[in-house]
């Protein structure tokens, strides 16, 4: 497998995993018969939280939470 194809496959799986976390949060909100705002909130929080938890478990520094200083 070419390195570019492997990288593309990993990116796809990464986004798929985040989507699965977001869908699980949205389904929980739907099950609890929440408002649209709560539905969106649950989807975003579980998507971001799930992606962050995955990054922590595999030891990858998430670029969204690292501080970079520009001089």
C-alpha positions as CSV (number, residue, x, y, z in Angstrom):
1,X,0.0,0.0,0.0
2,X,1.3,3.4,-0.9
3,X,2.0,5.8,2.0
4,X,-0.4,8.4,0.5
5,X,-3.2,5.8,0.3
6,X,-2.4,4.7,3.8
7,X,-2.5,8.3,5.1
8,X,-5.8,8.9,3.3
9,X,-7.3,5.7,4.8
10,X,-6.3,6.7,8.3
11,X,-7.7,10.2,7.9
12,X,-11.0,8.6,6.7
13,X,-11.1,6.3,9.7
14,X,-10.3,9.2,12.0
15,X,-13.3,11.3,10.7
16,X,-15.5,8.2,10.7
17,X,-14.7,7.7,14.4
18,X,-15.5,11.3,15.3
19,X,-18.8,11.0,13.3
20,X,-19.7,7.8,15.3
21,X,-19.1,9.6,18.6
22,X,-21.2,12.6,17.4
23,X,-24.0,10.3,16.3
24,X,-24.0,8.5,19.6
25,X,-24.5,11.8,21.4
26,X,-27.2,12.9,19.1
27,X,-29.0,9.6,19.5
28,X,-28.9,10.0,23.2
29,X,-30.4,13.5,23.0
30,X,-33.1,12.2,20.7
31,X,-33.9,9.3,23.0
32,X,-34.3,11.8,25.9
33,X,-36.5,14.0,23.7
34,X,-34.3,17.0,24.1
35,X,-34.6,20.3,22.2
36,X,-32.7,21.0,19.0
37,X,-30.0,23.1,20.8
38,X,-29.4,20.2,23.3
39,X,-29.4,17.7,20.4
40,X,-26.6,19.7,18.7
41,X,-24.8,20.3,22.0
42,X,-24.7,16.5,22.7
43,X,-23.5,15.8,19.2
44,X,-20.6,18.3,19.4
45,X,-19.5,17.5,22.9
46,X,-19.4,13.7,22.3
47,X,-17.7,14.2,18.9
48,X,-15.0,16.5,20.3
49,X,-14.7,14.6,23.5
50,X,-14.5,11.2,21.8
51,X,-11.9,12.4,19.4
52,X,-9.9,13.9,22.2
53,X,-10.1,10.8,24.3
54,X,-9.0,8.7,21.4
55,X,-6.0,11.0,20.9
56,X,-5.0,10.7,24.6
57,X,-5.3,7.0,24.6
58,X,-3.0,6.6,21.6
59,X,-0.6,9.2,22.8
60,X,-1.1,11.8,20.0
61,X,-1.0,15.4,20.9
62,X,-4.1,17.0,19.6
63,X,-3.3,20.2,17.7
64,X,-6.5,21.9,18.9
65,X,-5.2,21.9,22.5
66,X,-1.6,22.8,22.0
67,X,-0.4,26.4,22.4
68,X,1.9,27.8,19.8
69,X,3.4,31.2,20.1
70,X,4.2,33.3,17.1
71,X,6.9,35.8,17.4
